Amino acid sequence: MKPFLLLWIIVLAPGLAFPQVILSNVYSFSHSSTPPQTGYEERTLAEGNTRDFSHFIIQAITLEANRPAQPIQQLDEEAILLVKSGELTLTLEKKRKTLLPGSVSMIMPGDEYQIANKAAQPLTYYQIRYTSNEMPDLDLYRLLGESLWVDWQETAATTDQRGSSRSVSPYPTIMSSRVAIEMTTLNAGRAEQPVHTHRAAELLLILDHPVQVRMDGTSKEARAGDLIFIESEVAHGISPLHGEDCTYVSVQF
């Protein structure tokens, strides 16, 4: 782990922060109709800084069908993986799980992980990496092995007339004092998320039908597979469109 401690010092040195500010927005991605010969496509959708993170990057990654596992990876940043389409086979330490669209994985700095696409269709997932503005706890042993995945099929749902939700109990990480992960379904004609603000930044992945996203006084449409970033304290709300229920996954951090 010592190389990671040195890298933290380098990454957080004064003057190395990325100058571009990442704004609240809807990000759409479609992988190339002509896949690269490597079977791997990576596209950066946004990179810069936010209120809480000196480095923040959103990438869309596609692995073509039946690809061998990628090399084992180990990051010096924290990362969120959100499955957009296909099946992501994730190995964390000695555990392995095939994750479906909407599944979430939190990767802690220093933890080894490996991604493969063993299915007969392409896999696309969003990878969001970030480094806190505040000096993180450099004792990376504290959270070593604390990476996790969320499989919504294994999470109980609560329902009411507005829709349903599944959630993971909020918890702290190296880069964030509180991470909250939830899957929400809003029933068409009965529910809309009122415009609100919160201290945490938020990512939302739309899973099925289109939604109207209100952000800081403007409205945009987001479709299945789109990723939404909401900056800290930006007023926002979501409502179903076209008379159809909508389901999305959110990560506050």
C-alpha positions in Angstrom: 0.0 0.0 0.0 2.9 2.4 0.4 3.0 3.4 -3.3 -0.6 4.5 -2.9 0.3 6.7 0.1 2.9 8.4 -2.0 0.5 8.9 -4.9 -2.0 10.5 -2.6 0.6 13.2 -1.7 1.3 13.8 -5.4 -2.3 14.0 -6.4 -3.3 16.4 -3.7 -0.3 18.7 -4.1 -1.2 22.3 -4.5 -1.7 23.5 -8.1 -2.6 20.1 -9.6 -6.4 20.4 -9.3 -8.2 20.3 -12.6 -9.5 23.8 -13.5 -12.7 22.9 -15.4 -15.8 23.0 -13.2 -18.3 20.2 -13.8 -21.8 21.5 -14.0 -25.1 19.7 -13.5 -26.1 18.0 -16.8 -27.6 15.0 -18.6 -25.0 12.8 -20.2 -25.9 10.4 -23.1 -23.7 7.8 -24.6 -24.1 5.3 -27.5 -21.1 3.0 -28.3 -19.8 3.0 -31.8 -21.7 1.0 -34.4 -18.3 -0.2 -35.6 -16.6 -1.6 -32.5 -12.8 -1.1 -32.2 -10.7 -4.2 -33.0 -9.6 -4.4 -29.3 -13.3 -5.0 -28.3 -12.9 -2.1 -25.8 -14.1 1.5 -26.1 -13.6 4.2 -23.5 -15.1 7.7 -23.8 -14.6 10.5 -21.3 -17.9 12.5 -20.9 -16.7 15.0 -18.4 -13.6 15.8 -16.4 -12.7 18.5 -14.0 -13.6 19.5 -10.4 -16.7 20.0 -8.3 -17.5 21.6 -5.0 -16.3 18.6 -3.0 -13.9 16.8 -5.4 -10.6 18.2 -6.8 -10.7 15.6 -9.6 -13.9 14.2 -11.0 -14.2 12.2 -14.2 -17.2 10.5 -15.8 -16.3 7.8 -18.4 -18.5 5.4 -20.5 -16.8 2.1 -21.1 -18.0 -0.7 -23.5 -16.7 -4.2 -23.7 -17.8 -6.2 -26.7 -19.4 -9.7 -26.3 -17.5 -12.6 -24.8 -14.4 -10.7 -24.0 -11.7 -12.1 -21.7 -11.4 -10.4 -18.4 -9.6 -7.0 -18.2 -6.4 -7.0 -16.2 -6.7 -6.7 -12.5 -7.1 -3.0 -11.6 -6.2 -1.1 -8.5 -7.1 2.6 -8.3 -5.7 5.5 -6.1 -9.1 7.2 -6.4 -12.5 6.1 -5.3 -14.8 4.9 -8.1 -18.5 4.2 -8.7 -19.5 1.7 -11.4 -23.0 1.9 -12.8 -24.1 -0.8 -15.3 -25.9 0.9 -18.3 -26.6 -2.2 -20.4 -25.4 -5.8 -20.7 -23.9 -8.0 -17.9 -20.9 -7.0 -15.9 -19.0 -9.8 -14.2 -17.1 -8.2 -11.3 -14.4 -9.8 -9.2 -13.7 -8.2 -5.9 -10.8 -9.9 -4.0 -12.1 -13.5 -4.2 -15.8 -12.8 -4.7 -17.4 -12.7 -8.1 -20.8 -11.5 -9.2 -22.6 -10.9 -12.5 -24.3 -7.5 -12.3 -27.3 -6.5 -14.5 -28.3 -3.0 -15.6 -28.9 -0.6 -12.7 -26.4 -2.4 -10.5 -23.9 -0.3 -8.6 -20.4 -1.0 -7.3 -18.3 1.2 -5.0 -14.6 0.6 -5.5 -12.3 1.8 -2.6 -8.8 3.1 -3.3 -6.2 0.3 -3.2 -8.7 -2.6 -3.6 -8.1 -5.0 -6.5 -10.9 -5.6 -8.9 -11.5 -7.2 -12.3 -14.2 -6.7 -14.9 -15.3 -9.1 -17.7 -18.1 -9.4 -20.2 -19.0 -13.1 -20.4 -22.3 -12.5 -22.1 -23.3 -12.7 -25.8 -24.1 -8.9 -26.0 -22.0 -5.8 -25.4 -21.6 -4.4 -21.9 -21.6 -0.7 -21.3 -21.0 0.8 -17.9 -20.3 4.3 -16.4 -17.2 4.7 -14.4 -17.0 7.7 -12.1 -13.7 8.4 -10.3 -13.1 11.2 -7.8 -10.7 12.6 -5.2 -11.9 14.6 -2.2 -10.9 18.3 -1.8 -10.2 17.5 1.8 -7.1 15.6 2.7 -8.5 12.0 3.0 -7.4 9.6 5.7 -4.1 8.3 4.2 -4.4 5.1 6.3 -5.8 3.2 3.3 -5.7 0.0 5.4 -8.8 1.3 7.2 -11.1 0.6 4.3 -9.1 -2.0 2.5 -11.5 -4.7 1.4 -14.6 -2.4 1.8 -15.5 -2.3 -1.9 -19.0 -3.6 -2.5 -21.7 -4.2 -5.1 -25.4 -3.6 -4.9 -27.6 -6.2 -6.6 -31.2 -4.9 -6.5 -32.6 -8.3 -6.8 -31.2 -9.0 -3.3 -32.6 -5.8 -1.8 -36.1 -5.5 -0.3 -38.5 -2.9 -1.7 -40.9 -0.6 0.0 -44.0 0.5 -1.9 -46.8 3.2 -1.7 -49.2 4.8 -4.1 -46.4 7.0 -5.5 -44.1 4.1 -6.5 -41.4 2.0 -4.8 -37.9 2.2 -3.6 -35.0 0.0 -2.6 -32.0 1.4 -0.7 -28.7 0.7 1.0 -28.1 2.1 4.5 -25.9 5.2 4.1 -22.2 4.8 5.0 -19.0 6.8 5.0 -16.0 6.2 2.6 -12.5 7.6 2.3 -13.7 10.3 -0.1 -17.2 11.0 1.2 -18.6 11.4 4.7 -21.9 9.8 3.5 -22.8 7.7 0.5 -26.5 6.8 -0.1 -27.6 4.4 -2.9 -31.2 3.9 -3.9 -33.4 2.6 -6.7 -36.7 4.4 -7.2 -39.8 3.8 -9.3 -42.2 6.7 -9.8 -45.7 5.8 -10.9 -46.9 7.8 -13.9 -49.6 10.3 -13.1 -49.3 9.9 -9.4 -45.8 11.0 -8.5 -43.1 13.4 -9.3 -40.1 14.2 -7.3 -40.6 17.8 -6.0 -37.8 20.3 -6.7 -35.4 20.1 -3.8 -31.7 20.6 -2.8 -29.3 18.7 -0.7 -25.7 19.1 0.4 -24.4 16.0 -1.4 -23.7 15.7 -5.1 -25.8 13.1 -6.9 -25.7 10.7 -9.9 -28.8 9.3 -11.4 -29.0 6.5 -14.0 -32.3 6.3 -15.9 -33.2 2.6 -16.4 -36.4 2.5 -18.5 -38.7 5.3 -19.6 -38.0 8.9 -20.3 -38.1 11.5 -17.5 -38.2 15.3 -17.3 -35.3 16.6 -15.2 -35.6 20.1 -13.7 -32.2 21.4 -12.8 -31.5 24.9 -11.5 -34.5 26.5 -13.3 -34.2 24.6 -16.6 -35.8 21.4 -17.9 -34.2 18.6 -19.9 -35.3 15.2 -21.0 -33.3 12.1 -20.0 -33.9 8.7 -21.6 -33.0 5.1 -20.6 -29.3 4.7 -20.2 -28.6 8.5 -19.7 -26.6 9.5 -16.7 -27.4 12.7 -14.8 -25.0 14.6 -12.5 -26.5 17.0 -10.0 -24.0 19.3 -8.2 -24.2 20.0 -4.5 -27.1 22.4 -3.5 -28.5 22.6 -7.1 -32.3 22.6 -7.1 -33.6 19.6 -9.0 -36.6 17.2 -9.5 -37.7 14.3 -11.7 -41.0 13.4 -13.2 -42.2 10.7 -15.6 -43.0 11.6 -19.2 -45.5 10.2 -21.7 -47.7 8.5 -19.1 -45.1 5.8 -18.3 -43.6 4.8 -14.9 -39.9 5.5 -14.6 -37.2 3.8 -12.7 -33.8 5.2 -11.9 -30.8 4.6 -9.6 -29.3 7.4 -7.5 -26.0 7.7 -5.7 -25.5 10.6 -3.3 -22.0 11.2 -2.2 
